[in-house]
Amino acid sequence: MKKKFLKIASVILFLVLLFFMIGRLYKVVSWKDTSGDYYSSIDQLKNTPGNTIDVVFVGTSHVYCGIYPSVMWEEQGISAFNMAVSGQDRYSAYHDVKELVKTQSPKAVFVDLYCMTYTYDESIEGNQHRNMMCLPTSANSYELLKDNLGTEDAENREKIKEYLLRWPIVHTRYKELGKYDYLDLPENEYLRGEMVYYETSAVNMDDIGSGSDIVSELTDEDLDWLDKMVKLSEDSGFRLYFTMLPCSVSEEAQQTLNAAKVYAEEKGIVTLDFTKDHLLDFDAERDFIDIAHLNAIGAKKISSYFGEYIVQNVSVQDHRGDERYELWEKDLNYHYRAEFVHRLQSVGTMEEFTELLSESSDYTVVISREFTYDESRENYLNALGALGMTEEDFAVGGAWVYKDRTLTKVYVNESGQEASYPLSKYDSLICAFNGDYQPGNILIGNEDYSNRGFYLGITVYDNELERVVLFRGF
């Protein structure tokens, strides 16, 4: 009897360990982002306390590039959340909102109509996975699969099985695994679904939208989706709005969007169309990443517009100062830091660069000087004076760390020995000197931040994100 009990116990223990190991392995190889670079609005939603989100935005990359909840938080104290997904199709938009209302009770949901122009079959594989695999396995995620793929076709039924099992898809990720497959991306704890881009490209405003006024006939799928969104708003108690953020639109797509606007008008749903109705004046030289996406400058304009519109038309509270909404405060702080890094990238002189660095305690700064000391490079020393550099120390060369407004010498080039400095729980600075222009002189994690031919290299490490956010050579 005892042997039988031990045998059963051993089998149970083995199965528990097996499932634990499979679970840990799946966490590593699972699909993790909805917009790229491990950023996941789904994870950010999971980390949000229940019934704290008052306003939701849903749509494609136009939305996660163009709508910044941090702006509405800073200006009006609105607890907005951006549920956008790269290449989000209409059914993904619907089921993502359905997932959100399991834990939240939003007062308003703004759905960007451009998602009507996307279908599963026309999406790139990465966006298919982002839309189909990020929801936790549930009846809702199964309904999403059925809505997008249908069950009539045998091939699509097989795809549904693969999506439900997940392993047939994610096992192909082994070769692409990176740091944030093993660690959680810090931003997924507090970001509100947006992506911050400062890249700028001039566009032709005549290419925004389409001149077509033709109203096409909505397909059965279009009507099914629109009806579902309306019913979800009625069942969940939120006010539904439709939007169109500024972007280039084909005539065919515009005709479908025109039909959706007519449908909305008949249902008493407001549509805010920045593409065709030009509700805001945008700067063609400064506000865009490309013809389809706003950058941070344009996003702040349109987010301010939405903040004012919401205060005037939706019954929302100002939650600033309420501890339950600390994630929005953290999100705003992230935007401040992103703007600071953008300023560091944009300044033209080394003096401006080091002066900015001296004002912030959010970063650890690694300074590396190679090459023989030359008194004619006095301007370098003058600029580094803002960080506490002395002429005597600079003349020796090597590597320094500037942290908490204190400059520490870490390495002397002539020492010939390797030196290290802990930057975080996971990263250390490793210094060596293999000669001028040589790789391996400055390593952080597995990445090389050596001077790369510059007389002086400055690497900026974000203490909260625990990673390098900028390298500049002078």
CORSUL-V114220 format. One record per helix or strand. SS is the DSSP state (H for helix, E for strand). FROM is the first residue (numbers start at 0). TO is the last residue. Records with the same first field share a line. If there is no record, write none. Layout:
SS->FROM-TO, FROM-TO
This chain:
H->1-28, 40-45, 60-65, 68-75, 89-99, 112-116, 124-132, 138-148, 153-164, 166-175, 178-181, 185-188, 204-206, 219-235, 250-266, 295-312, 322-345, 349-357, 374-386, 390-395, 412-414
E->35-35, 38-38, 54-57, 79-81, 107-111, 208-208, 238-243, 247-247, 270-272, 287-289, 292-293, 362-368, 397-402, 405-410, 418-421, 427-430, 441-443, 446-447, 455-461, 466-472
